[in-house]
């Protein structure tokens, strides 16, 4: 269970975004029963069972094992993914429709719409890859840069645009037999206060 699951169904999004159920999803990264969860989070087993039924009905948790104790069967559930991201399409709004209707490419709205489209498309591709049991050919790059002056940021953006345009033209082949279009997105934005300057974990 190492994957991130994208939630595209509005009903599933409502269930997952409930604070209590979101906490249960976090607890269920490892299998647990309703009784065990009740002790951990301080909620009655009846309420835990209700929330678990909702999560299970929308495919967010599944049965990991059944244990029999003195003629009674105890179900231990586990989350279906290591984490969840709600697609903007599940919540409606302009961002879910993509960036094409936004003219200002230097606006936050445009960047959010790009991110929304990225999540939506990856969700569709992930479902297809899962059915075919294949691996998606994807690549991600994450770095941080500190500019001394606004002029340096502007110069960086101009040089980055020139470099990427030249690189894309070098490898682009409109007529290649069997070729496949790839989406490339580059985003530069200020980092929130306290954000890590380097990603954790092994980038591989």
N, C-alpha and C positions, 0 to 999 in steps of 0.2 A: 504494500500500500504506500507507494512513493509518489503517486501522481496527484496533480491538482485537477479537480473536476470543475468544469464550467457549468453553472446552473442557468439554463435557458427557459425553463418552464416557469411562468409567473406564479403558479400555485406553490411550486417547490421553493421558489425564492422567498415567498411569504413565510413558509415554514422554517426555512434555514435562517432567516433574519430575525426571528424571535429570539430575544436575548437568552432565555432559558434553554431553548433548544440548541442555540449556537454553543452554549457552554457544554451541553451534553455531547455535541459533536466533537468538541475538543477533548472531552474525557474519553471518548470512544475511539481514540487512536489505537488503543489496545482493547481487546474484548472485555466486556463487563456485563454483569447482570443488572436488572432493575434494583435488586436489593443492594448490590455494591454501590451503584450510583446514588442511591438514596442516602447512604452513609456519607459519601464524599461531598455531595452538594447540599445536604440538609433539606431535602424535599421528600415528601411522603412517597412511598412506593407506588401508590395509586396514580399520583400525578406524573411520576416518572414513566410509568407504563403508558399513560395517555400520550405524553410527548414522544415516546419511542414508537408508538403506533403511527403517529403522524410522520415522523422521520422515515420509517420503514415504508410507508405507503407511497412516499415520493422518491424512493430509491436512494436515500441518503445514508441509511444504515442497513446492514444485513446480518443474518444469523451466522455467527462464527462457529458455535457449537451448542449442542443440547446436553445438559447434564441431568441425570436422574438421581434424586435423593428420596429414599423412602417412599417410592411410588409417585413422587412428584417430579415433573420435568422443569428444569430451570433453563431458560434461554439466555445465552450470552451473545450480545450483539457487538458489532464493530462498524466504524464508519467506512464507507465505500471508497474514501479517498483521504489522502494526507491533509488536504485543505480544499476549500471551495471558493470560487470566485463567481459572483452573480453577474451574468451578462447584462449590459444595459438594455438589450431588447426585452428582457424579462420584466423590466420596470417601465417600459414605454419611454416616450420622450424623443426629442430630436437627435440626441447623441447616438441612439441605437440605429439611426438611419444612415450614418456615415458622414464623412466630412464634405461631401460635394456641394451641399447647399450653403457652406460657410465661406465667404469670400476672403475674410481677413486671416491669412495664414500665420500671422504673428499673434493671433489671439489665443487665449486659454481654451475657448470653446472649440477651436479647430483641433488643438492638441488632444483634448478630451474625446472628440469625435473620432480621431485617428485611433486612440487607445481602445475605444468602444468597438470599432470595426475589427481591430486586431483580435480582441477577445472573442467576438462573434465568429470570425472566420476560423480561428483555432478550435473553437468548440465544434464547428461543423466538420473540420478535418479530423479532429480527434475521434469523433463518432465513426466516421468512415474508416479510419485506420484500425479502430478496435474491431469493427465487423470483419475486416480483411486480415486482421492479426498482422499488420505491417507497422513499420516504424516510420514516422514522419521525418522528412529531410528538413530540419529546421536548424536555425543558428541564432544565438543571442549574444549580445555584447553589452556589458555594463561597466561604466567607468565614471570617474568624477574628475572635474577640472576646476581650478580656482583662478579666476581672472583678476589681474591687478586693477584694470580699468575697464569701463564700458566699451571704450574704443577697441580694446583687445578682444572682447567678446564679439563685436561686430566683424573684426578682421578674421577671427576664427570661423565664424559662420560663413563668410564669403569664401574662404579657402576650402572649407569642408564641402560647400556646394560645388565648387569647381572640381575638386578631387573626386567626389562621388559621381558627378556627371561624366567625367572622363572615364572612370572605372566602369560605369554601367555601359557606356558606349563601346568600350573595348570588348566586353563579354556578351553583349546583346546580339542575338541572332534571330531576326524576325522569321526567317524561312527554315530554320532547323527542323528536320524531320524528327518527330518524337520529342521535341523540346517542350518544356513546361514553364509557364509564367510563374515568377516568384514575386512576392510582395516584400518590399524593403521600406522600413520606416526608421527615421532618425529623429530623435527628440532631444532638445536641450532645454532644461528648465531649472530655476533656482531650487536648491535643496531645502527642505523644511529644517527648522532649527532642531538640532539634536540627531539628525539623520546620519547614518553611517556613511563614511566616505568610501568604504570598500565593502563589497558583498561578502557575506560569510560563506564558509563551506568551500568545497572543491568545485571549481567552475566546470570540470569535466562531467 
